[in-house]
Amino acid sequence: MKLLLVDDERYVIESIKKNICWERTGITEIYTAFTMKQAQEIITAVKMDIIISDIVMPAATGFDLVQWVREQNFRIQVIFLTSYAEFDYARRAIQLESVEYLLKPIDFEKLEEALKKAEQAVLQEKHIEKLTEASEQWEKDRIILQKDIWRNLLSGNMTQNQFCESAKRMDLYQNGLIYFKLICFYMDHKAEETQKWEPSTIEFVMQNVLTELFNSFYARVDTVFCENECRYWVVLSTDKMPEEGEKIREKDLLNHFVQWMTDHVHSYFWCGAGNWSGFSEVTAQADDLQKMRESSLSVWNEVIYLYEFQPSGTVYKNPELDTWKTLLAGEEVEAVIASIRSYLETVRKNEMITRQFLLSLRTDVTQMVYVWLSEMGIYANALFSDKESENSMLGAVNGFNEMMEYVENLMRKAVGYKLYITKEDSVADQICTYIDSHFREEIHRDELAELVYLNTDYMSRMFKKEKGVSISNYILQKRVDEAKKLLCGSSLPINTVSLHIGYSNFSYFTKMFKENTGLTPLEYRRKCGEGTHV
């Protein structure tokens, strides 16, 4: 196999050449490039199998190079190297279908493992190419290709027209007019006593059980795949539009399947079945199933059929909001969580929980907490700006358990922080710690307020009450104390001392120092040299 090493630093390339045991790999030829342009020239001239590329390089990045490789349809496996552990880098590496994403300094054992993984992928690619050329292996290729184009279509990575063109070009559906039915499954991973299965395992189980159930039926199970952690798609196809009797039989099979999955996978399933339609209506069918899901979030372990479904008339009414406000004002966090849970359980029991219902509930609960925090001078937007809080808020509209998870996180964090800032010296100590490390820099009150999630004026009053001095005077005193140490304990020029403690204007530093010590910096140093106590 042929390997291309791409890095703008020669020592990195030489280090890889030296530290990998090439005899344990299938690499027979190694090429090197120091820029994207050089790499493009080599790839164009030589059929490359694997690329190991740095991400951050002058002129063009490793991502730019691999994007070009993908656009040119070169089937090359990629391993990325980088010195930066950035989430966006990892996400981009996944989007570009890289084999691995490794951080520098390089762990050569991991790199060797990644190379072996890449080699296996290369071998698999070559094997698939051979299967495509061999007519006796066509059926296996067809299944792989079907899953790929269906995944791209239903994940939004392919348009309806592109899907039709790809299916025609691959000759996947050779029998003329074909009808399709989509079945969408959601798994509630947050439900208690839920066994965690790998998506690939669930795909395998679904494919085999459904194929067995539909074995003597008129429809075929074309593909099963996981779109994300919770959502799975099943695609059924048939050569003729089913009659009424066949629809009844289909219902029995799907109900049996959901019951089997509930019994054996130990999870909660939402299952929505679409309508039989042609190529051109598949995307609309998927959209309708998603809307049906959003209007039936409290229905589990039964099949909902698109042609029978009536959207819920549930109207958001919240007679408990004043009670929740009272409990929150009393900082009774567990009581308000229990009250919200009881309210949601009542709605779930008597009516259909919809996405719109949860959106309205989330708005009320969030606003209630934010107003309560604002009244105490706490910046709620800053307090809840972390990724975990953002993800919890976004997921709250997906169902009962997700909403309760959001409510619990929101309430406990809000009340917990309120209790924290009322502890003696807690906020003031946090501000002092920050100033002690950054007093040489320009520090603004707004910056400190964001640090402790408080209103600026409220923070300033709290600090002065607890420390007996204003924030600005505390910073000033830290600078004066540091200047005294440097003037007495070092031979640094006075203008350098001024710069070191954050004053670029020497005259201002001299004036400030004399106002606070009664001496100019030069006079203070002389007295230190004379041994006079200052």
C-alpha positions as CSV (number, residue, x, y, z in Angstrom):
1,M,0.0,0.0,0.0
2,K,1.1,3.6,-0.6
3,L,1.2,6.2,2.2
4,L,1.4,10.0,1.9
5,L,2.7,12.0,4.9
6,V,1.7,15.7,4.8
7,D,3.1,18.1,7.4
8,D,4.8,21.5,7.1
9,E,7.3,20.5,9.9
10,R,10.0,18.1,8.5
11,Y,10.8,16.7,11.9
12,V,7.3,15.4,12.4
13,I,7.5,13.5,9.1
14,E,11.0,12.2,10.0
15,S,9.7,11.2,13.4
16,I,6.9,9.2,11.9
17,K,9.2,7.4,9.5
18,K,11.6,6.6,12.3
19,N,9.2,5.4,15.0
20,I,6.6,3.3,13.1
21,C,7.5,-0.4,12.7
22,W,6.7,-0.5,9.0
23,E,7.3,-4.3,8.9
24,R,4.1,-4.7,11.0
25,T,2.1,-2.7,8.5
26,G,1.1,-3.2,4.9
27,I,2.8,0.0,3.8
28,T,5.3,-0.6,1.0
29,E,5.8,3.0,-0.4
30,I,6.0,6.3,1.6
31,Y,5.7,9.7,0.0
32,T,6.1,13.1,1.7
33,A,4.6,16.6,1.1
34,F,5.0,19.8,3.0
35,T,2.2,21.8,1.4
36,M,-1.3,21.1,0.0
37,K,0.0,21.9,-3.5
38,Q,2.7,19.2,-3.2
39,A,0.3,16.7,-1.8
40,Q,-2.2,17.4,-4.7
41,E,0.5,16.8,-7.3
42,I,1.5,13.5,-5.7
43,I,-2.1,12.3,-5.3
44,T,-2.8,13.1,-9.0
45,A,0.3,11.3,-10.2
46,V,0.2,8.2,-7.8
47,K,-2.8,6.1,-6.7
48,M,-2.5,6.7,-3.0
49,D,-4.2,4.5,-0.4
50,I,-3.7,6.3,2.9
51,I,-2.9,9.9,4.0
52,I,-1.6,11.0,7.3
53,S,-2.0,14.8,7.4
54,D,-1.5,17.7,9.9
55,I,-4.5,20.0,10.1
56,V,-2.9,23.4,10.7
57,M,-0.5,24.3,7.9
58,P,0.4,27.5,6.1
59,A,-1.6,28.5,3.0
60,A,-4.1,25.6,3.3
61,T,-5.2,23.2,6.0
62,G,-5.3,19.5,6.1
63,F,-9.1,19.8,6.0
64,D,-8.8,21.7,2.7
65,L,-6.6,19.0,1.3
66,V,-9.0,16.2,2.3
67,Q,-12.0,18.2,1.1
68,W,-10.3,18.4,-2.3
69,V,-9.6,14.6,-2.2
70,R,-13.3,13.9,-1.5
71,E,-14.4,16.3,-4.3
72,Q,-12.1,14.5,-6.7
73,N,-13.6,11.2,-5.7
74,F,-10.2,9.7,-4.7
75,R,-10.9,6.8,-2.4
76,I,-8.2,7.4,0.2
77,Q,-8.3,6.7,3.9
78,V,-7.3,9.7,6.1
79,I,-5.7,10.0,9.5
80,F,-5.5,13.6,10.9
81,L,-2.9,14.9,13.3
82,T,-3.2,18.1,15.3
83,S,-1.8,20.0,18.3
84,Y,-5.3,21.4,19.1
85,A,-8.0,19.4,21.0
86,E,-10.8,21.4,19.4
87,F,-14.4,20.0,19.2
88,D,-14.9,21.7,15.8
89,Y,-11.8,20.0,14.5
90,A,-13.0,16.5,15.6
91,R,-16.4,17.2,14.1
92,R,-14.9,18.3,10.8
93,A,-12.7,15.2,10.8
94,I,-15.7,13.0,11.2
95,Q,-17.5,14.9,8.4
96,L,-14.6,14.2,6.1
97,E,-14.8,10.5,6.9
98,S,-11.4,10.3,8.5
99,V,-10.2,7.0,10.0
100,E,-8.7,8.6,13.1
101,Y,-8.1,12.0,14.7
102,L,-4.9,12.0,16.9
103,L,-3.3,14.7,19.0
104,K,0.3,15.7,19.0
105,P,2.7,14.9,20.5
106,I,2.2,11.7,18.6
107,D,1.5,8.4,20.4
108,F,3.1,6.1,17.9
109,E,1.4,3.0,19.2
110,K,-2.0,4.7,18.6
111,L,-0.8,5.9,15.2
112,E,0.3,2.4,14.2
113,E,-3.2,1.1,15.3
114,A,-4.8,3.8,13.2
115,L,-2.7,2.8,10.2
116,K,-3.8,-0.8,10.6
117,K,-7.4,0.4,10.8
118,A,-6.9,2.5,7.7
119,E,-5.3,-0.5,5.9
120,Q,-8.4,-2.6,6.8
121,A,-10.6,0.1,5.4
122,V,-8.5,0.2,2.2
123,L,-8.8,-3.6,1.9
124,Q,-12.5,-3.3,2.5
125,E,-12.8,-0.7,-0.2
126,K,-10.9,-2.8,-2.7
127,H,-13.1,-5.8,-1.7
128,I,-16.2,-3.8,-2.4
129,E,-14.9,-2.8,-5.8
130,K,-14.4,-6.4,-6.6
131,L,-17.9,-7.3,-5.4
132,T,-19.3,-4.6,-7.7
133,E,-17.5,-6.0,-10.7
134,A,-18.6,-9.6,-9.9
135,S,-22.2,-10.2,-10.9
136,E,-22.6,-13.1,-8.4
137,Q,-22.0,-10.6,-5.6
138,W,-24.4,-8.0,-6.8
139,E,-27.0,-8.6,-4.1
140,K,-24.6,-7.9,-1.3
141,D,-23.5,-4.7,-3.0
142,R,-27.1,-3.6,-3.6
143,I,-27.8,-3.8,0.2
144,I,-24.8,-1.7,1.0
145,L,-25.7,0.9,-1.6
146,Q,-29.3,1.0,-0.7
147,K,-28.5,1.7,3.0
148,D,-26.1,4.4,1.9
149,I,-28.4,6.4,-0.4
150,W,-31.4,6.0,2.0
151,R,-29.2,7.2,4.9
152,N,-28.1,10.2,2.9
153,L,-31.7,11.0,1.8
154,L,-33.3,10.8,5.2
155,S,-30.4,12.5,7.0
156,G,-30.8,15.5,4.6
157,N,-27.5,14.9,2.8
158,M,-29.1,14.2,-0.5
159,T,-32.1,15.8,-2.4
160,Q,-35.0,13.8,-3.7
161,N,-33.8,14.2,-7.2
162,Q,-30.2,13.1,-6.3
163,F,-31.7,10.0,-4.6
164,C,-33.7,9.1,-7.7
165,E,-30.7,9.6,-10.0
166,S,-28.5,7.5,-7.7
167,A,-31.0,4.7,-7.4
168,K,-31.4,4.7,-11.2
169,R,-27.6,4.9,-11.9
170,M,-26.9,2.0,-9.5
171,D,-29.8,0.0,-10.9
172,L,-31.1,-0.7,-7.4
173,Y,-34.7,-1.0,-8.3
174,Q,-35.0,-2.9,-11.6
175,N,-38.7,-3.9,-11.5
176,G,-40.3,-0.7,-12.8
177,L,-42.8,1.0,-10.5
178,I,-41.8,0.6,-6.8
179,Y,-43.7,1.7,-3.7
180,F,-42.1,2.5,-0.4
181,K,-43.1,2.7,3.2
182,L,-41.0,4.4,5.9
183,I,-41.1,3.2,9.5
184,C,-39.5,5.5,12.1
185,F,-38.4,4.3,15.5
186,Y,-37.3,6.4,18.5
187,M,-35.7,4.8,21.5
188,D,-36.1,6.5,24.9
189,H,-32.6,6.0,26.3
190,K,-33.4,8.1,29.3
191,A,-36.1,5.7,30.5
192,E,-35.3,3.9,33.7
193,E,-34.0,0.3,33.5
194,T,-33.2,0.7,29.8
195,Q,-30.4,-1.6,28.5
196,K,-27.9,0.2,26.3
197,W,-27.3,-1.5,22.9
198,E,-24.9,-0.4,20.3
199,P,-26.6,1.2,17.2
200,S,-25.0,-1.4,14.9
201,T,-26.4,-4.2,17.1
202,I,-29.9,-2.7,17.0
203,E,-29.7,-2.3,13.2
204,F,-28.7,-6.0,12.9
205,V,-31.5,-7.1,15.2
206,M,-34.1,-5.0,13.5
207,Q,-33.0,-6.1,10.0
208,N,-33.1,-9.8,10.9
209,V,-36.3,-9.8,12.9
210,L,-38.2,-7.7,10.4
211,T,-36.9,-9.8,7.5
212,E,-38.1,-13.0,9.2
213,L,-41.5,-11.5,10.0
214,F,-42.1,-10.2,6.4
215,N,-40.6,-13.3,4.8
216,S,-44.0,-14.5,3.6
217,F,-45.5,-11.1,3.1
218,Y,-45.7,-9.0,-0.1
219,A,-43.3,-6.4,1.1
220,R,-39.5,-6.5,1.3
221,V,-37.2,-5.0,4.1
222,D,-34.9,-2.9,2.0
223,T,-32.8,-1.4,4.7
224,V,-32.5,-0.5,8.4
225,F,-30.2,2.1,9.7
226,C,-29.6,4.4,12.7
227,E,-29.7,8.1,11.8
228,N,-28.6,9.3,15.3
229,E,-28.4,7.8,18.7
230,C,-32.2,7.6,19.2
231,R,-33.8,7.5,15.7
232,Y,-33.9,4.5,13.4
233,W,-35.4,4.1,9.9
234,V,-36.8,1.1,8.3
235,V,-37.6,1.1,4.5
236,L,-40.1,-1.4,3.1
237,S,-40.7,-1.7,-0.6
238,T,-43.2,-3.6,-2.8
239,D,-44.0,-3.9,-6.5
240,K,-47.7,-3.3,-6.1
241,M,-49.9,-1.1,-3.9
242,P,-51.3,-3.3,-1.0
243,E,-55.0,-4.0,-0.7
244,E,-57.0,-3.6,2.5
245,G,-56.5,-7.2,3.7
246,E,-52.8,-6.8,3.3
247,K,-52.8,-3.6,5.4
248,I,-54.4,-5.5,8.3
249,R,-51.7,-8.2,8.0
250,E,-49.1,-5.5,7.9
251,K,-50.4,-4.0,11.1
252,D,-50.3,-7.4,12.9
253,L,-46.6,-7.8,11.8
254,L,-45.5,-4.4,13.0
255,N,-47.4,-4.7,16.3
256,H,-45.7,-8.0,16.9
257,F,-42.3,-6.5,16.0
258,V,-42.7,-3.6,18.5
259,Q,-43.8,-6.1,21.2
260,W,-40.8,-8.3,20.5
261,M,-38.4,-5.4,20.7
262,T,-39.9,-4.2,23.9
263,D,-39.6,-7.6,25.5
264,H,-36.0,-8.4,24.3
265,V,-34.2,-5.0,24.0
266,H,-35.7,-3.7,27.2
267,S,-36.4,-0.2,26.0
268,Y,-39.2,2.2,25.2
269,F,-40.0,2.6,21.5
270,W,-42.0,5.2,19.6
271,C,-43.0,3.7,16.3
272,G,-44.6,5.6,13.4
273,A,-45.5,3.9,10.1
274,G,-45.9,6.0,6.9
275,N,-48.0,5.5,3.9
276,W,-47.1,3.6,0.7
277,S,-45.8,6.0,-1.9
278,G,-43.6,6.4,-4.9
279,F,-40.0,7.7,-5.2
280,S,-41.1,11.3,-5.5
281,E,-43.1,11.3,-2.2
282,V,-40.6,9.7,0.1
283,T,-39.2,13.0,1.6
284,A,-42.6,14.3,2.3
285,Q,-43.5,11.0,4.0
286,A,-40.4,11.4,6.2
287,D,-41.4,15.0,7.1
288,D,-45.0,13.8,8.0
289,L,-43.6,11.1,10.3
290,Q,-41.5,13.7,12.1
291,K,-44.5,15.9,12.6
292,M,-46.5,13.0,13.8
293,R,-43.7,12.2,16.3
294,E,-43.8,15.8,17.6
295,S,-47.6,15.5,18.2
296,S,-47.4,12.2,20.0
297,L,-44.5,12.3,22.4
298,S,-46.3,10.4,25.1
299,V,-47.1,7.3,23.0
300,W,-44.7,4.4,23.6
301,N,-44.5,0.8,22.6
302,E,-47.3,0.8,20.0
303,V,-47.5,1.6,16.3
304,I,-49.0,4.9,15.1
305,Y,-50.1,4.9,11.5
306,L,-49.9,8.1,9.4
307,Y,-53.1,7.5,7.6
308,E,-55.0,7.0,10.9
309,F,-53.4,9.7,13.0
310,Q,-55.3,12.7,14.3
311,P,-53.2,15.5,15.7
312,S,-53.7,16.2,19.4
313,G,-55.9,19.1,20.4
314,T,-54.0,19.5,23.6
315,V,-53.9,23.1,24.7
316,Y,-51.2,24.3,27.1
317,K,-52.8,25.4,30.3
318,N,-50.8,25.7,33.5
319,P,-52.7,26.3,36.7
320,E,-49.6,25.2,38.7
321,L,-47.3,28.1,37.7
322,D,-48.0,30.3,40.7
323,T,-47.4,27.3,43.0
324,W,-44.1,26.7,41.4
325,K,-43.1,30.3,41.8
326,T,-44.0,30.2,45.5
327,L,-41.9,27.0,46.0
328,L,-39.0,28.5,44.1
329,A,-39.1,31.7,46.1
330,G,-38.8,29.5,49.2
331,E,-35.9,27.7,47.6
332,E,-37.7,24.4,48.0
333,V,-36.0,22.9,45.0
334,E,-37.1,19.3,45.4
335,A,-40.7,20.3,46.0
336,V,-40.9,22.4,42.8
337,I,-39.3,19.5,40.8
338,A,-41.8,17.1,42.3
339,S,-44.7,19.4,41.5
340,I,-43.7,19.9,37.9
341,R,-43.3,16.1,37.5
342,S,-46.8,15.5,39.0
343,Y,-48.2,18.1,36.5
344,L,-46.5,16.5,33.5
345,E,-47.6,13.0,34.6
346,T,-51.2,14.1,34.8
347,V,-51.0,15.6,31.3
348,R,-49.3,12.5,30.0
349,K,-52.0,10.3,31.5
350,N,-55.0,12.3,30.4
351,E,-53.9,14.0,27.1
352,M,-51.3,13.7,24.4
353,I,-48.0,15.4,25.1
354,T,-46.8,17.3,22.0
355,R,-43.6,19.1,21.1
356,Q,-45.6,22.4,21.1
357,F,-46.8,21.7,24.6
358,L,-43.3,21.0,25.9
359,L,-42.1,24.2,24.2
360,S,-44.6,26.2,26.1
361,L,-43.8,24.5,29.4
362,R,-40.1,25.0,28.8
363,T,-40.7,28.7,28.2
364,D,-42.7,29.1,31.4
365,V,-40.2,27.2,33.6
366,T,-37.2,28.9,32.1
367,Q,-38.7,32.4,32.4
368,M,-39.7,31.7,36.0
369,V,-36.2,30.7,37.0
370,Y,-34.5,33.6,35.0
371,V,-36.8,36.2,36.6
372,W,-36.1,34.8,40.1
373,L,-32.4,34.9,39.5
374,S,-32.6,38.4,38.0
375,E,-34.3,39.7,41.1
376,M,-31.2,38.7,43.1
377,G,-28.8,40.3,40.5
378,I,-27.7,37.0,39.0
379,Y,-27.1,36.8,35.3
380,A,-29.0,33.6,34.3
381,N,-27.9,33.7,30.7
382,A,-24.2,33.5,31.8
383,L,-24.9,30.9,34.5
384,F,-26.6,28.5,32.0
385,S,-24.3,29.3,29.0
386,D,-22.3,26.0,29.3
387,K,-22.7,23.3,26.6
388,E,-24.4,20.8,29.0
389,S,-27.1,23.3,30.0
390,E,-27.6,24.3,26.3
391,N,-28.0,20.6,25.3
392,S,-30.3,19.9,28.1
393,M,-32.5,22.9,27.1
394,L,-32.6,21.8,23.5
395,G,-33.5,18.2,24.4
396,A,-36.3,19.2,26.8
397,V,-38.9,19.3,24.0
398,N,-38.2,15.7,23.0
399,G,-40.3,14.0,25.7
400,F,-41.3,13.6,29.3
401,N,-37.9,12.3,30.6
402,E,-35.9,14.9,28.7
403,M,-38.2,17.7,30.1
404,M,-37.7,16.4,33.6
405,E,-34.0,16.2,33.2
406,Y,-33.9,19.8,32.1
407,V,-36.2,20.9,35.0
408,E,-34.0,19.2,37.5
409,N,-30.7,20.6,36.1
410,L,-32.2,24.1,35.9
411,M,-33.7,24.2,39.4
412,R,-30.8,22.6,41.2
413,K,-28.2,24.8,39.5
414,A,-30.2,28.0,40.1
415,V,-30.9,27.4,43.7
416,G,-27.5,25.9,44.3
417,Y,-25.8,29.1,43.0
418,K,-28.1,31.3,45.0
419,L,-27.0,29.5,48.1
420,Y,-23.4,29.7,47.1
421,I,-23.3,33.5,46.6
422,T,-24.9,34.0,50.0
423,K,-22.1,32.2,51.8
424,E,-19.7,34.4,53.6
425,D,-16.9,35.7,51.4
426,S,-17.7,33.1,48.6
427,V,-18.1,35.6,45.7
428,A,-15.6,38.1,47.0
429,D,-13.0,35.4,47.4
430,Q,-13.5,34.2,43.9
431,I,-13.1,37.8,42.6
432,C,-10.0,38.3,44.7
433,T,-8.4,35.1,43.4
434,Y,-9.0,36.3,39.8
435,I,-7.6,39.8,40.5
436,D,-4.5,38.3,42.3
437,S,-3.7,36.4,39.1
438,H,-4.6,39.2,36.6
439,F,-3.9,42.5,38.4
440,R,-1.2,43.4,35.9
441,E,-3.8,43.4,33.1
442,E,-6.6,45.8,32.5
443,I,-9.6,44.5,34.5
444,H,-13.1,45.8,33.9
445,R,-16.0,45.4,36.4
446,D,-18.2,43.8,33.7
447,E,-15.6,41.2,33.2
448,L,-15.6,40.3,36.9
449,A,-19.4,40.3,36.9
450,E,-19.5,37.7,34.1
451,L,-17.1,35.6,36.1
452,V,-19.5,35.2,39.0
453,Y,-22.7,35.6,37.0
454,L,-23.9,38.7,38.9
455,N,-25.2,42.1,38.1
456,T,-22.2,44.6,38.0
457,D,-23.5,47.0,40.7
458,Y,-24.8,44.2,42.9
459,M,-21.4,42.5,42.7
460,S,-19.5,45.7,43.6
461,R,-21.7,46.3,46.6
462,M,-21.3,42.7,47.8
463,F,-17.5,42.9,47.4
464,K,-17.1,46.2,49.3
465,K,-19.4,44.9,52.1
466,E,-17.4,41.7,52.5
467,K,-13.8,43.1,51.9
468,G,-14.2,46.6,53.2
469,V,-12.7,48.2,50.1
470,S,-14.0,48.7,46.5
471,I,-12.8,46.5,43.7
472,S,-10.8,49.3,42.1
473,N,-9.0,50.1,45.4
474,Y,-8.2,46.4,45.8
475,I,-6.7,46.2,42.4
476,L,-4.7,49.5,43.1
477,Q,-3.4,48.1,46.3
478,K,-2.3,44.8,44.7
479,R,-0.3,46.9,42.1
480,V,1.3,49.1,44.8
481,D,2.3,46.1,46.9
482,E,3.9,44.4,43.8
483,A,5.7,47.6,42.9
484,K,7.1,47.8,46.4
485,K,8.5,44.3,46.2
486,L,10.1,45.0,42.8
487,L,11.6,48.3,43.9
488,C,13.2,46.8,47.0
489,G,13.9,43.3,45.8
490,S,15.2,43.8,42.3
491,S,17.4,46.1,40.2
492,L,14.8,46.5,37.4
493,P,14.6,50.0,36.0
494,I,11.6,52.0,37.5
495,N,9.9,52.3,34.1
496,T,10.2,48.5,33.7
497,V,8.5,48.1,37.1
498,S,5.8,50.4,35.9
499,L,5.1,48.3,32.8
500,H,5.3,45.1,34.9
501,I,2.4,46.1,37.2
502,G,0.2,47.3,34.3
503,Y,1.1,51.0,33.8
504,S,2.5,52.0,30.4
505,N,2.4,55.7,31.4
506,F,5.5,56.2,33.7
507,S,4.3,59.6,34.9
508,Y,0.9,58.3,35.9
509,F,2.6,55.4,37.8
510,T,4.9,57.8,39.7
511,K,1.9,60.0,40.6
512,M,-0.2,56.9,41.7
513,F,2.7,55.5,43.8
514,K,3.3,58.7,45.6
515,E,-0.3,59.2,46.4
516,N,-0.5,55.8,48.0
517,T,3.0,55.7,49.8
518,G,4.0,59.4,50.2
519,L,7.1,58.7,48.2
520,T,8.1,58.6,44.6
521,P,9.3,55.2,43.3
522,L,12.9,56.5,43.2
523,E,12.6,57.8,46.8
524,Y,11.1,54.5,47.9
525,R,14.0,52.5,46.4
526,R,16.6,54.8,48.0
527,K,15.1,54.4,51.4
528,C,15.0,50.6,50.9
529,G,18.7,50.8,50.0
530,E,19.5,52.7,53.1
531,G,17.7,50.1,55.2
532,T,15.0,52.5,56.3
533,H,11.7,50.8,57.1
534,V,9.2,51.9,54.5
